């Protein structure tokens, strides 16, 4: 039984990778919203995206603080009168 299930999951992953990931993400988000509420889930997702962005910057070897400072300076200059 375990071997059949493992083979079925492996075949599903190989043939329908996008659908499998989409289903898993949808289920996880749905459960998170039911358990924690919409805004708490959105907050956690935003924190995760910020962490992903920082990780990508580190992998590229870029200066994170300089990049954030530059973008923050540009944003603040636009908002000044």
C-alpha positions as CSV (number, residue, x, y, z in Angstrom):
1,X,0.0,0.0,0.0
2,X,2.8,2.5,0.9
3,X,4.7,1.6,-2.2
4,X,1.7,2.1,-4.4
5,X,0.9,5.5,-2.8
6,X,4.6,6.6,-3.2
7,X,4.5,5.6,-6.9
8,X,1.2,7.4,-7.5
9,X,2.6,10.6,-5.8
10,X,5.8,10.3,-7.8
11,X,3.9,9.9,-11.1
12,X,1.6,12.8,-10.2
13,X,4.7,15.0,-9.4
14,X,6.4,14.1,-12.7
15,X,3.3,14.5,-14.9
16,X,1.5,17.4,-13.2
17,X,4.0,19.4,-11.2
18,X,2.3,22.8,-11.6
19,X,-1.1,21.4,-10.6
20,X,0.4,19.6,-7.6
21,X,2.2,22.7,-6.3
22,X,-0.9,24.8,-6.9
23,X,-3.1,22.4,-5.0
24,X,-0.6,22.2,-2.1
25,X,-0.2,26.0,-1.9
26,X,-4.0,26.5,-2.1
27,X,-4.6,24.0,0.7
28,X,-2.0,25.5,2.9
29,X,-3.3,29.0,2.4
30,X,-6.9,27.9,3.0
31,X,-6.0,26.1,6.3
32,X,-3.9,29.1,7.4
33,X,-6.8,31.5,6.7
34,X,-9.2,29.3,8.6
35,X,-6.8,28.8,11.6
36,X,-5.3,32.3,11.9
37,X,-7.5,34.7,10.0
38,X,-7.0,36.5,6.7
39,X,-4.9,39.5,7.9
40,X,-2.6,37.3,10.0
41,X,-2.0,35.1,7.0
42,X,-1.4,38.1,4.7
43,X,1.2,39.4,7.2
44,X,3.0,36.1,7.4
45,X,3.0,35.9,3.5
46,X,4.4,39.4,3.3
47,X,7.2,38.5,5.8
48,X,8.0,35.4,3.8
49,X,8.2,37.4,0.6
50,X,10.5,40.0,2.2
51,X,12.7,37.1,3.4
52,X,12.7,35.6,-0.1
53,X,13.8,39.0,-1.5
54,X,16.6,39.3,1.0
55,X,17.7,35.7,0.3
56,X,17.8,36.4,-3.5
57,X,19.8,39.5,-2.9
58,X,22.3,37.6,-0.7
59,X,22.6,34.8,-3.3
60,X,23.4,37.5,-6.0
61,X,26.1,38.9,-3.7
62,X,24.5,42.3,-3.5
63,X,24.7,44.7,-0.6
64,X,21.3,44.5,1.1
65,X,21.6,47.5,3.3
66,X,22.8,49.7,0.4
67,X,20.0,48.5,-1.9
68,X,17.3,49.1,0.8
69,X,18.8,52.5,1.7
70,X,18.9,53.6,-2.0
71,X,15.3,52.5,-2.6
72,X,14.1,54.1,0.6
73,X,15.9,57.4,-0.3
74,X,14.2,57.4,-3.7
75,X,10.8,56.7,-2.1
76,X,11.3,59.5,0.5
77,X,12.4,62.0,-2.2
78,X,9.3,61.3,-4.2
79,X,7.1,62.0,-1.2
80,X,8.7,65.3,-0.3
81,X,7.2,68.5,-1.5
